[in-house]
Amino acid sequence: IGEPGTQLTMRTFHLGGVASAKVVDQSSLESNFDGTVKIKQRNVVKDSQGRLMVMGRNTAVVVLDEDGSERAVHRLPYGTHLRVDDGVKVKRGDRLAEWDPYTRPVLTEIEGTVDFEDLVEGVSVSERRDESTGITNSVIIDWRASPRGADLRPAVAIKDKKGKIGKLSRGGESRYLLPVDAILSVETGHQVMAGDVLARIPMESAKTRDITGGLPRVAELFEARRPKDHAIIAEVSGTVQLGRDYKNKRRITITPDDGQEPVEYLIPKGRHLAVQEGDRIEKGEFLLDGHPAPHDILAIKGVEELANYLVNEIQEV
């Protein structure tokens, strides 16, 4: 490493060094067997281009063999484009689904007209030009930093023909809150169909990491510090409900299926929630993106999962 190597031994955080992005992020799913497709917990809509988009967070593709026994089960990320549907026969190597590994989409669940709420130029949204493509995007910026933006809640609302905010089938209004760094994919007044992408949220893992950023990460793992902005893991399986906001946090309650006490979480407002009102969530799933705290993995998923997690994280560095 040469001269900068001296800084690695001291705890000075110089950024720079050799950038490396993970190339192994999966972006599609192929079938490993011949068989028939069955879709579990099917929550799928057709978007304006006629593609099948996965709207649920618990949807899975199952490949059945001739006897009807399950050969493979694949959970699909939210916003996946499905290439097959129930009852379709597939051959080994056929593509079942594809998605963008670097961003997480925000999809609309109903059709209607796009309306922006609390998007103030220079306070909560700014234009950014992508140098490589020359395309200008509107990006949500941190509105809490400016005095004018304290009470803003940037969102995209979908309005029906009467100009009222639409109602969702699972209850609640068709208003989608936008986290910091979300990139808008629509403009105000656009007509959208269910399943269309309103905005994209860059995933944490997509940002390039480098070796000097990596070594403090190893120390962080071994000291078992709680990472800043750590992920939040569901402690129980149940149904998600969004409660009243508390100061600058959002309140989330998970009501367990077996009638036990609901579990409550408080989440900072600028972070992107991986779940929505009425979603079913399994124990151990993430409510928020980010690095999970090792304590949470140990408490919720057990020792083996923690060991796997540590080994993988250190390998990545």
Buried (B, 14 or more C-beta within 10 A) or exposed (E): EEEEEEBBEEEEEEEEBEEEEEEEEEEEBBBEBBBBBBBBBBBBBEBEEEBBBBBBBBBBBBBBEEEEEEBBEBBBBBBBBBBBEEEEEBEEEBEBBBBBBBBBBBBBBBBBBBBBBBBBEEBBBEEEEEEEEEEEBBBBBEBBEBEEBEEBEBBBBBBBEEEEBBEBEEEBBBBBBBBBBBBBBBEEEBEBBBBBBBBBBBBEBBEEBBBBBBBBBEEBBEEEEEBEEBBBBBBBBBBBBBEEEEEEEBBBBBBBEEEEEBBEBBBEBBBBBBBBBBBBBEBBBBBBBBBBBBEBBBEBBEEEEBEEBBEEBEEEB
